[in-house]
Amino acid sequence: MSFMKLYLAFLLTLTIVGTKMVIGELKDKDGVCYDEWLYAQCDGTICANDCKQKKGSDAHGRCLPFNDCLCEYPCNDKNS
């Protein structure tokens, strides 16, 4: 019985880790790379401050995280 619980816990862990790895490589409908986990944590202030580092916000104000992809939207600098 305990072996089965350990096995299920192991499978669940693999599933979560695998999902994070896949989601991190997604592109939106315009082909812009983004990280789903960073999107949820990002706000307009972070986005505006890092705009010069190839980071910006998309048309919906969501932050494009710093990665190997170029920012394809103008940065919405709400603090200026």
C-alpha positions, 0 to 999 in steps of 0.5 A, a space after each residue: 500500500 505504501 509503495 503505491 502511494 510513493 509511486 503515485 507521488 513520484 508520478 505526480 512530481 514528474 507531471 508537475 515538473 514536465 508541465 513547467 518545462 513545457 509551459 516555459 517554452 510556449 509562444 503566444 499567437 503572435 510568436 512571442 516567447 513568454 513564460 507562463 509562471 513569470 506572467 502571473 508574477 509580473 506587474 506594470 512597474 517591473 515591466 516598465 523598469 526593465 523595458 530597456 533590457 528587451 523586456 516590455 509588455 504585450 497588447 494586454 499589458 502582460 509582461 514579456 520576461 527577459 529571455 532570448 526573444 526580443 520584445 515585439 511590442 512597445 513597452 507600456 511605461 505607465 510610470 512616465 
